[in-house]
Amino acid sequence: MKIKYLVLSMLLVSVLFSCKKEKEAIVEVPFQYEVEQFADIKILRYQIPGFENLTLNQKKLVYYLSQAGMAGRDIMYDQNYRHNLKIRRALENIYQNYKGDKTSEDWKNFEIYLKRIWFANGIHHHYSNDKFIPEFSKEYFDSLLKETTTELSGEAYEVIFNDADAKKVNLDESKGLLEGSVINFYSPNVTAADVDAFYANKIDKNNATPIEFGLNSKLVKNDDGTLEEKVWKVGGMYSASIEKIVFWLEKAVEVAENEKQAEALKLLIAYYQTGDLKTWDDYNIAWATSTDGDIDYINGFIEVYNDPKAYRGSYETVVQIKDFDMSKKMAVLSENAQWFEDNSTLLPEHKKKNVVGVSYKTVNVASESGDSSPSTPIGVNLPNSNWIRQQHGSKSVSLGNIIEAYNQAGGTDKLKEFAFDEAEINAEIEFGQTADKLHTSLHEVIGHASGQINEGIGQPKETLKNYASTLEEARADLVGLYYLPDAKLVEMKISPNAEGIGKAAYDGYIRNGLLTQLVRLNLGDDIEEAHMRNRQLVAAWAFEKGKAENVIEKVVKNNKTYFVIRDYAKLRVLFGDLLREIQRIKSEGDFEAGKALVETYGVKVDQAIHKEVLERNAKFKSAPYSGFVNPVLTPVTDADGNITDIKVVQPTSFVEQMLEYAKNYTTLPNEN
């Protein structure tokens, strides 16, 4: 599971280092985090602290794993929409070969459209899932195609300008979960009922160790009406990319830090070669229990948020280096995982009796690709398989340098606009960043590891269906919210102040869930994205259930709406109550109760408040979404071609990196 980062109220800190050498002051130029901004997107850079201290073999390992990740970049485009690769490549060809006027508004709008496609890995918004509407005319586009002799025709051409295929992922059942989605996990003639019937014959709800059916394949309906899985493997679908992934993984095996790490990599290779989901489970067990090295990675078809039926995994990779100091401080969470489970508000029958192997590290990212790039998580907890987590444990990581980059690129203007008073502003400035980090840690380490499913119920994607992801993220968020004000965190020496952290976290969560996250939506839209649904669900439910005791008060001051917490202790009780209920829903597979929670509290938006929030936010220039360019890992070789070092070079622009990726990591044909 992953958690996305919403930058709403961070204190911008500019640090200048200076020293004197032979009476001459030398001032280091501060690292430039911000690259550029366009549409609703801000592009940032991140550093890789500690990379220079790695051994040569460790640097090689990071490099090989990064190359393996990039080799699969085209897969994510094709998964997101069947015409993405064709459209992206046509636009890239125009961009590189057009010799006409590049100062016109039409050309600038063309550039923005292409940049949005690069950022979202396709023509649909990375968060709202809506198709982008280009701000240049069809006639202008035709002239670009002609002047650059670029080929683009048929449906791939028409879809840029028409109303077809408007939603990448649709979670509104009334529109058809698959009929209303264009995610390329299913052929267009496959229905949700087809999927249910296909897997009903395969899934044994009494199997204590089920494989993740459908995770690595596209489900297609043949002309005779039969259903077939096109498996993503060597020799199968996406073979051209996967063969290159395997090539780089095999080189990574040669420089693995230890035998257990090497064995996990070999299992990952075997999985890519065979497509066998039992091998995927074997790999995840080996990976989850391989915790000794300084280098780690995420690689595969993993998160199912993009599948309305929650079966198929999007391709993603993250390569990471252990942050030794922070990992040591935060390991105490893992060591106390059972205490958190025992003292939670869950019903006794839904608590785990033995929370196994929750491994937590703060890491520094070295490279990301696929579903993790350019828009990245800040925390990850894997594997996603419930039985593997319960029997063998899991790994939770906080992406420290990504969080740091977000913080350095933030500001306080929006905080001052949406916080109720000076006390709330000051609390956020003093405790907000720490509260966010702790909430991420608790969400990933304790939240996703908590609770157990009743025997014979089946997995959440089967029981809770299209609501499973939202409810799981809400459950993990609530675990964090419930414990943030607890003195136990101070006793564990990971929280500086229980009351201060608790209040800042609660203020920020309610402010975000009911107000500020709405800047990400167009007026009139429902909430579609799972994490946004989860945050509004939690905040709106607590607001409504606390009305009788005025736990959260809706206040209008100077014609501006605020949600002000009046009783933090009672709000914590409400969070605990909702946590208990959502765990019950998951444990018992109560689809109707889960659906009612999400649809009642997580989907619909108060249009008057939304309009007000957009108007209040309009004065700010900062974009609501952020993402990253990757540092470029560049091998240094000797006369014989042997790698002697790996250098880290920061890209100068988003365009530069995207065109470089297009040149070096084109692995798939236009149609797959």
C-alpha atoms as one frame of an Amber mdcrd trajectory, in Angstrom:
protein
   0.000   0.000   0.000   1.148   3.510  -0.610   0.237   6.907   0.731   0.380
  10.021  -1.395   1.593  13.327  -0.098  -0.599  16.454  -0.055   1.469  19.597
   0.402  -0.780  22.086   2.122   1.080  23.907   4.837   4.797  23.483   5.069
   7.371  25.934   6.345   9.881  26.907   3.680  13.400  26.804   4.992  16.367
  28.096   2.999  19.687  27.056   4.447  22.956  28.661   3.435  26.241  27.098
   4.416  29.368  29.171   4.566  32.898  28.704   5.777  36.138  30.581   5.664
  39.122  29.260   3.815  42.241  31.380   3.786  40.137  34.395   4.835  37.863
  33.954   1.822  34.200  33.183   2.422  32.858  30.371   0.263  29.060  30.195
   0.048  27.441  27.044  -1.262  24.450  27.645  -3.504  21.311  26.128  -1.932
  19.950  23.074  -3.707  17.278  24.070  -6.208  14.264  21.917  -5.394  11.844
  23.528  -7.836  12.218  22.797 -11.556   9.121  24.285 -13.144   5.354  24.616
 -12.923   2.650  24.083 -15.546  -1.104  23.522 -15.490  -1.833  22.146 -11.981
   1.604  20.517 -11.641   4.811  21.520  -9.880   7.987  19.604 -10.783  10.613
  19.192  -8.046  14.061  17.631  -7.612  15.277  15.412  -4.788  18.761  14.658
  -3.490  20.187  11.239  -2.562  21.857  11.673   0.843  24.500   9.062   1.587
  24.974   7.849  -1.988  28.582   8.999  -2.022  29.324   6.790   1.006  28.214
   3.562  -0.673  30.718   0.978  -1.839  31.223   0.539  -5.574  29.174  -2.668
  -5.597  26.363  -0.943  -3.709  26.395   1.903  -6.233  26.275  -0.646  -9.036
  23.337  -2.361  -7.350  21.436   0.933  -7.152  22.257   1.650 -10.798  21.212
  -1.792 -12.082  17.961  -1.736 -10.112  17.242   1.761 -11.434  17.840   0.627
 -15.010  15.526  -2.348 -14.442  12.837   0.065 -13.299  13.223   2.394 -16.269
  13.144  -0.532 -18.698   9.483  -1.059 -17.837   8.458   2.592 -18.137   6.420
   2.018 -21.319   4.324  -0.614 -19.539   2.689   1.982 -17.310   1.650   4.089
 -20.301   0.074   1.084 -22.011  -1.652  -0.084 -18.838  -3.207   3.339 -18.342
  -4.800   3.476 -21.802  -4.484   1.465 -24.998  -3.555   4.500 -27.174  -1.151
   6.229 -24.786   2.084   5.060 -26.389   0.954   5.974 -29.882  -0.169   9.446
 -28.764   2.887  10.144 -26.611   5.332   9.185 -29.338   3.538  11.249 -31.954
   3.663  14.306 -29.706   7.308  13.701 -28.850   8.144  13.538 -32.532   6.372
  16.848 -33.116   8.129  18.436 -30.151  11.582  17.476 -31.401  11.078  18.211
 -35.089   8.802  21.239 -35.335  10.665  24.206 -36.837   7.854  26.756 -36.756
   6.865  29.494 -34.310   7.506  28.333 -30.741   6.432  31.600 -29.127   2.725
  31.345 -29.991   0.031  30.491 -27.443  -0.894  27.420 -29.490   2.636  26.029
 -29.211   2.787  26.790 -25.496  -0.504  24.958 -25.025   0.864  22.034 -27.040
   3.910  21.905 -24.749   1.706  21.911 -21.657  -0.445  19.105 -23.062   2.634
  16.956 -23.701   4.054  17.715 -20.259   0.761  16.685 -18.656   0.902  13.390
 -20.543   4.463  12.797 -19.344   3.476  13.551 -15.772   0.395  11.317 -15.786
   1.882   8.496 -17.873  -0.922   9.045 -20.342  -3.762  11.290 -21.466  -5.771
  11.015 -18.236  -5.072  13.016 -15.080  -2.957  11.097 -12.568  -5.335  11.923
  -9.719  -8.812  12.765 -11.024  -8.601  10.174 -13.835 -10.316  12.626 -16.215
  -9.049  12.954 -19.773  -7.062  16.110 -20.462  -8.688  18.640 -22.753  -6.040
  20.255 -25.001  -6.152  24.041 -25.286  -5.110  24.051 -28.927  -7.378  23.428
 -31.889  -7.661  20.357 -34.052  -6.608  22.487 -37.022  -3.424  23.595 -35.262
  -2.631  19.997 -34.343  -3.149  18.949 -37.954  -0.627  21.572 -39.039   1.919
  20.223 -36.537   1.412  16.676 -37.785   1.865  17.793 -41.372   4.923  19.987
 -40.794   6.744  17.237 -38.880   5.493  14.330 -41.050   4.116  12.692 -37.919
   1.639   9.821 -38.267  -1.367   9.696 -35.955  -4.783   8.636 -37.166  -7.949
   6.777 -36.326  -9.207   6.426 -32.775  -5.851   7.499 -31.271  -6.112  10.805
 -33.153  -9.813  11.440 -32.572  -9.742  10.707 -28.833  -7.527  13.742 -28.182
 -10.412  16.047 -29.119 -13.664  14.097 -28.674 -15.651  13.073 -25.593 -14.845
   9.368 -25.804 -12.832   7.441 -23.197 -13.213  10.311 -20.736 -12.393   8.416
 -17.528  -9.369   6.246 -16.868 -10.814   4.687 -13.702 -14.524   4.945 -12.918
 -15.778   3.837  -9.500 -19.417   4.789 -10.059 -21.244   1.467 -10.408 -24.188
   3.120 -12.159 -21.907   3.870 -15.130 -20.421   0.385 -15.141 -17.123  -0.166
 -13.333 -15.429  -1.421 -16.488 -17.729   0.061 -19.120 -17.013   3.508 -17.669
 -13.244   2.936 -17.354 -10.613   2.888 -20.094  -7.781   1.450 -17.994  -6.133
  -1.129 -20.261  -6.477  -4.052 -17.865  -9.478  -5.464 -19.731 -10.522  -5.602
 -23.358 -13.361  -3.130 -23.996 -15.956  -5.916 -24.267 -15.295  -7.339 -20.765
 -17.867  -6.430 -18.101 -17.651  -6.407 -14.316 -20.007  -9.389 -14.278 -17.607
 -11.251 -16.579 -14.759 -10.622 -14.142 -16.797 -11.789 -11.152 -17.810 -14.991
 -12.926 -14.305 -15.699 -14.214 -12.672 -15.518 -10.795 -15.556 -17.082  -8.864
 -14.510 -20.373 -10.422 -10.907 -19.924  -9.322 -11.075 -18.405  -5.835 -11.368
 -20.636  -2.785 -12.358 -18.418   0.139 -11.235 -21.116   2.570  -7.694 -21.135
   1.164  -5.461 -19.670   3.876  -2.696 -18.807   1.394  -4.424 -17.546  -1.768
  -2.464 -16.241  -4.727  -3.263 -12.747  -6.062  -5.413 -13.812  -8.999  -5.240
 -11.483 -11.985  -2.395  -9.366 -10.619  -0.117  -9.709 -13.665  -2.398 -10.101
 -16.650  -4.897  -8.428 -18.946  -8.297 -10.136 -19.122  -9.670 -10.266 -22.673
 -12.860 -11.652 -24.190 -12.316 -13.628 -27.381 -14.651 -13.654 -30.384 -16.292
 -16.855 -29.129 -17.070 -15.219 -25.780 -14.432 -17.061 -23.772 -12.246 -15.121
 -21.343  -8.458 -15.357 -21.394  -5.667 -13.869 -19.286  -2.815 -12.369 -21.324
  -0.012 -12.712 -18.777   2.673 -10.025 -18.444   5.851 -12.111 -18.652   8.784
 -13.041 -20.848   7.199 -14.519 -23.955   3.812 -13.056 -23.057   2.323  -9.591
 -23.069   4.921  -6.839 -22.518   7.709  -9.328 -23.182   9.976  -6.762 -24.879
  10.026  -4.624 -21.724  10.187  -7.506 -19.299  13.168  -9.074 -21.055  15.109
  -5.856 -20.442  13.910  -5.723 -16.823  15.223  -9.256 -16.348  18.548  -8.335
 -17.980  19.189  -5.617 -15.421  17.911  -7.693 -12.502  20.370 -10.442 -13.420
  23.194  -7.901 -13.246  21.832  -6.770  -9.849  22.096 -10.355  -8.571  25.839
 -10.287  -9.285  26.386  -7.386  -6.866  23.748  -8.233  -4.255  24.716  -7.302
  -0.710  24.001 -10.750   0.715  22.707 -14.169  -0.244  19.153 -13.539   0.946
  18.893 -10.422  -1.163  20.284 -12.338  -4.148  17.766 -15.157  -3.663  14.880
 -12.686  -3.580  16.094 -11.106  -6.820  16.372 -14.541  -8.447  12.767 -15.284
  -7.476  11.652 -11.961  -8.950  13.443 -12.892 -12.182  11.773 -16.314 -12.190
   8.387 -14.654 -11.690   8.944 -12.326 -14.646  10.079 -15.277 -16.752   7.121
 -17.525 -15.918   4.321 -15.227 -14.811   3.619 -17.755 -12.032   1.755 -16.040
  -9.162   2.878 -18.728  -6.715   6.442 -17.654  -7.532   5.331 -14.062  -6.885
   4.268 -15.124  -3.381   7.572 -16.935  -2.851   9.396 -13.797  -3.950   7.383
 -11.570  -1.608   8.147 -13.830   1.343  11.851 -13.765   0.483  11.765  -9.994
  -0.069   9.825  -9.222   3.119  12.238 -11.266   5.221  15.378  -9.884   3.539
  16.108  -6.940   5.826  19.877  -6.874   6.297  21.101  -4.829   3.349  21.470
  -1.074   2.975  19.879  -1.097  -0.499  16.274  -2.110  -1.124  13.767  -1.826
  -3.932  10.150  -2.213  -5.008   9.624  -3.779  -8.415   6.614  -5.382 -10.044
   2.907  -5.171 -10.799   1.818  -4.139  -7.352  -0.895  -1.628  -6.447  -4.445
  -2.304  -7.645  -5.883   1.216  -7.223  -6.137   1.624 -11.001  -8.308  -1.463
 -11.401 -11.993  -0.801 -10.617 -12.225  -4.500  -9.757  -9.027  -4.391  -7.653
  -7.307  -7.378  -9.281  -4.614  -6.021 -11.592  -1.410  -4.367 -10.482   0.147
  -1.262 -12.013   3.831  -1.457 -12.859   6.037   0.473 -10.442   9.571   0.589
  -9.106  11.348   2.442  -6.328  15.062   2.048  -5.562  16.079   3.158  -2.098
  19.016   3.557   0.284  18.643   3.137   4.011  18.686   6.300   6.131  20.583
   4.854   9.071  19.907   7.544  11.656  16.162   7.883  11.100  15.642   4.146
  10.691  17.225   3.538  14.082  14.926   6.091  15.692  11.794   4.726  14.045
  12.502   1.000  14.432  10.898   1.280  17.845   7.496   1.345  16.126   8.124
  -2.103  14.688   9.316  -3.396  18.045   6.086  -2.223  19.683   3.665  -3.307
  16.950   1.917  -5.781  19.244   1.311  -3.074  21.876  -0.496  -0.943  19.309
  -2.620  -3.895  18.202  -3.493  -4.899  21.752  -4.461  -1.337  22.739  -6.430
  -0.446  19.626 -10.206   0.016  19.545 -10.756  -3.054  17.354 -13.126  -5.772
  18.489 -11.136  -8.525  20.238 -11.926 -11.081  17.540 -10.507  -8.768  14.866
  -7.153  -8.171  16.560  -4.057 -10.093  15.561  -2.695 -12.205  18.378   0.804
 -12.047  16.961   1.826  -9.146  14.731   4.731 -10.600  12.762   7.803  -8.879
  11.396   6.732  -5.312  10.686  10.010  -3.936   9.346  10.212  -0.131   9.247
  12.889   2.004   7.677  13.320   5.562   6.646  14.952   5.444   3.227  16.247
   7.851   0.642  14.960   7.293  -2.869  17.532   6.901  -5.650  15.171   6.265
  -8.570  11.482   5.788  -9.351   9.516   4.626 -12.365   6.074   3.556 -13.529
   3.221   4.233 -11.128   5.651   5.865  -8.662   6.912   8.521 -11.052   6.753
  11.438 -11.581   3.988  11.474  -8.916   5.401   9.561  -5.979   4.267   8.073
  -2.677   5.911   9.191   0.558   5.387   5.906   2.363   4.985   2.301   1.284
   3.983  -0.888   3.078   4.370  -4.168   1.199   3.597  -6.921   0.340  -0.145
  -6.393  -0.133  -1.073 -10.045   0.367  -2.842 -10.309   3.727  -1.683 -13.835
   4.527   1.968 -13.091   3.740   1.842 -10.023   5.963   0.276 -12.030   8.776
   2.568 -15.060   8.563   5.857 -13.575   7.353   5.639  -9.847   8.019   6.006
  -6.816   5.818   8.273  -3.898   5.085   7.231  -0.336   5.741   9.316   2.536
   4.457   9.110   6.291   4.700  10.702   8.045   1.722  12.696  10.565   3.720
  14.318  12.590   0.960  11.008  12.862  -0.916   9.302  14.230   2.198  12.217
  16.605   2.703  11.927  17.892  -0.865   8.192  18.479  -0.453   8.809  20.363
   2.775  11.551  22.534   1.329   9.341  23.481  -1.605   6.342  24.335   0.582
   5.120  27.558   2.131   2.718  28.948   4.733   0.451  31.166   2.639  -2.225
  28.513   2.133  -2.024  27.536   5.767  -2.781  31.109   6.790  -5.729  31.208
   4.403  -7.436  28.026   5.563  -6.424  27.720   9.252  -8.950  29.265  11.646
  -6.697  31.344  13.872  -3.126  32.127  14.917  -3.081  29.278  17.415  -3.833
  26.759  14.665  -1.236  28.326  12.378   1.435  28.329  15.069   0.691  24.732
  16.049   1.087  23.643  12.419   4.363  25.520  12.061   5.733  24.052  15.294
   4.469  20.483  15.045   2.979  19.977  11.568   5.945  18.444   9.759   6.706
  16.070  12.613   3.030  15.132  12.893   2.894  14.360   9.170   5.978  12.136
   9.378   4.629  10.284  12.400   1.234   9.828  10.786   2.860   8.371   7.678
   4.896   6.002   9.844   1.904   4.871  11.882  -0.236   4.537   8.760   2.278
   2.267   7.051   3.849   0.335   9.921   0.927  -0.168  12.278  -2.110   0.704
  10.165  -1.669  -1.641   7.231  -0.329  -4.391   9.508  -3.272  -4.210  11.904
  -6.376  -6.370  12.089  -7.312  -9.763  10.692  -9.970 -11.113   8.342 -12.396
 -13.715   9.635 -11.799 -17.251   8.425 -13.576 -18.117   5.173 -14.521 -14.514
   4.327 -12.123 -13.980   1.426  -9.908 -11.081   0.425 -11.156  -7.447   0.454
 -10.958  -7.111  -3.340 -13.500  -9.959  -3.494 -15.745  -8.849  -0.637 -15.505
  -5.048  -0.652 -14.793  -4.791  -4.393 -14.466  -1.217  -5.698 -14.577   0.179
  -2.150 -11.706  -1.960  -0.836  -8.874   0.525  -1.464 -10.700   3.507   0.033
 -11.657   1.574   3.154  -8.157   0.162   3.607  -6.572   3.610   3.370  -9.159
   5.031   5.784  -8.463   2.196   8.212  -4.708   2.812   8.119  -5.197   6.580
   8.481  -7.436   6.034  11.513  -4.849   3.859  13.238  -2.380   6.729  12.910
  -4.897   9.362  13.999  -5.930   7.366  17.038  -2.377   6.987  18.327  -0.823
  10.359  17.440  -1.993  12.068  20.685  -0.932   9.072  22.798   1.739   9.593
  25.463   3.141   6.189  24.465   4.812   7.847  21.459   6.584  10.281  23.783
   7.603   7.405  26.025   9.018   5.676  22.946  10.987   8.876  22.211   9.616
   9.326  18.710   7.162  12.136  19.511   8.266  15.377  21.158   4.875  16.348
  22.543   1.726  14.216  22.635  -0.729  17.089  22.938   1.005  19.357  20.414
   1.446  16.615  17.837  -2.105  15.377  18.327  -3.702  18.785  17.905  -1.626
  19.726  14.854  -2.381  16.367  13.229  -6.119  16.566  13.941  -6.395  20.187
  12.787  -4.519  19.390   9.585  -6.511  16.258   8.820  -9.921  17.872   9.276
  -8.832  21.006   7.409  -7.565  18.882   4.531 -10.413  16.368   4.427 -13.205
  18.950   4.446 -11.583  21.932   2.732  -8.159  22.122   1.172  -8.026  18.848
  -0.770 -10.980  20.167  -2.793  -8.559  22.376  -4.745  -7.695  19.206  -6.648
 -11.186  18.873  -8.094 -13.049  20.765 -10.770 -16.240  22.390  -9.500 -19.076
  19.908  -9.703 -16.911  16.781  -9.688 -17.388  13.880  -7.322 -14.337  12.477
  -5.541 -12.939   9.460  -7.395  -9.406   8.894  -6.076  -9.209   6.404  -3.191
  -6.996   8.472  -0.879  -9.119  11.607  -1.311 -12.280   9.590  -0.679 -10.736
   8.139   2.451  -9.766  11.532   3.872 -13.180  13.080   3.288 -14.912   9.965
   4.597 -13.021  10.102   7.892 -13.379  13.869   8.335 -17.026  14.114   7.264
 -18.080  11.111   9.360 -16.385  12.552  12.456 -17.961  15.968  11.818 -21.462
  14.509  11.551 -21.188  12.045  14.436 -19.759  14.749  16.698 -22.447  17.364
  16.026 -24.487  16.601  19.132 -21.497  17.392  21.354 -20.021  20.077  19.091
 -16.794  18.115  18.627 -16.110  19.902  15.329 -17.811  23.226  14.669 -18.455
  24.710  11.261 -17.622  28.404  11.593 -18.135  31.199   9.057 -15.835  34.152
   9.714 -15.478  37.065   7.304 -17.536  35.072   4.785 -15.020  32.211   4.950
 -15.806  28.695   6.135 -13.669  26.881   8.699 -14.028  23.574  10.542 -12.805
  24.100  14.083 -12.120  21.261  16.507 -13.649  22.074  19.889 -12.944  18.797
  21.689  -9.819  16.885  20.675 -10.338  14.095  23.218 -13.831  13.303  21.944
 -12.590  13.462  18.362 -10.020  10.803  19.223 -12.835   8.613  20.554 -14.746
   9.104  17.295 -11.680   8.135  15.275 -11.414   4.974  17.381 -15.092   4.191
  16.813 -14.777   4.537  13.052 -11.595   2.442  13.060 -13.461  -0.346  14.862
 -16.322  -0.238  12.356 -14.140  -0.215   9.241 -12.089  -3.129  10.593 -15.355
  -4.973  11.251 -16.412  -4.308   7.665 -13.088  -5.655   6.383 -12.994  -8.622
   8.750 -16.570  -9.684   7.979 -16.579  -8.684   4.302 -19.637  -6.469   4.833
 -19.953  -4.943   1.350 -23.193  -3.049   1.948 -21.891  -1.329   5.086 -18.640
  -0.440   3.340 -20.484   0.918   0.327 -22.766   3.010   2.543 -19.806   4.564
   4.372 -17.921   5.515   1.219 -20.918   6.713  -0.779 -22.412   8.688   2.117
 -19.264  10.428   3.315 -16.476  10.007   0.757 -17.853  10.757  -2.700 -20.158
  13.775  -2.856 -18.823  17.281  -2.321 -20.600  20.271  -0.773 -20.728  22.448
  -3.878 -21.030  25.776  -2.043 -17.951  25.022   0.058 -16.098  23.689  -2.980
 -16.804  26.901  -4.903 -15.618  28.953  -1.934 -12.414  26.920  -1.533 -11.542
  27.316  -5.208 -12.101  31.077  -4.995  -9.962  31.365  -1.863  -7.238  29.249
  -3.447  -7.218  31.133  -6.759  -4.827  33.803  -5.464  -2.059  31.256  -4.879
   0.339  30.449  -7.688   1.541  27.148  -6.258   0.113  24.117  -8.071  -1.962
  21.600  -6.072   0.020  18.584  -7.331   3.749  17.936  -7.179   6.042  15.335
  -8.672   9.708  14.755  -9.371  12.414  14.370 -11.921  14.878  11.625 -10.989
  18.564  12.276 -10.395  20.513  10.734 -13.280  22.817   7.903 -12.235  25.768
   8.058 -14.627  28.399   5.270 -14.772  32.082   6.192 -14.895  34.107   3.578
 -16.784  37.771   2.773 -17.358  39.472   2.073 -20.694  38.143  -1.490 -20.666
  34.557  -0.414 -20.050  34.483  -1.495 -16.412  32.380   0.656 -14.092  34.638
   2.443 -11.599  32.052   4.770 -10.078  28.468   6.017 -10.389  27.919   9.768
 -10.396  24.690  11.547  -9.498  23.719  14.320 -11.908  20.608  16.468 -11.513
  18.563  17.016 -14.697  18.194  20.616 -15.790  14.572  20.329 -16.868  11.519
  18.083 -16.951  11.521  18.140 -20.767  15.165  17.084 -20.886  14.506  14.049
 -18.708  11.341  12.960 -20.475  12.960  13.127 -23.910  16.002  11.269 -22.591
  13.705   8.543 -21.253  11.894   8.352 -24.584  15.243   7.896 -26.324  16.754
   5.336 -23.948  13.776   3.370 -22.603  11.442   2.793 -25.533  10.794  -0.908
 -25.147   7.265  -1.599 -26.408   5.491  -1.267 -29.743   2.624   1.208 -30.066
   0.035  -1.552 -29.697   0.357  -4.473 -27.278
